[in-house]
Amino acid sequence: MNRHLFQGIVAGVLFAIPITSIAAMDAVAEGDLVTIVPSVLFGLAAGLCIGALIAANFAMLDVEEKEHVPAQRMVEAHNRA
């Protein structure tokens, strides 16, 4: 796994965890299971969407870096004496 993809996944998870936990804590304060489950699922979905966007940003950064690799030329062909 390349460095940018790994960093994107880690950053995405770091955003998904607090979003899910905040949604769950708000529902737990009410104490009803009917409100807890949808809130947790909604928070998880929102966190995963934001995390996926962050991971995609890092993956696009990796693609852009690979496109701008300087061309290597053959020096041996020019060194004939």
Buried (B, 14 or more C-beta within 10 A) or exposed (E): EEEBBEBBBEBBBEBBBEBBBBBBEEBBEEEEEEBBEEBBEBBBBBBBBBBBEBBEEBBEBBEEEEEEEEEEEEEEEEEEE
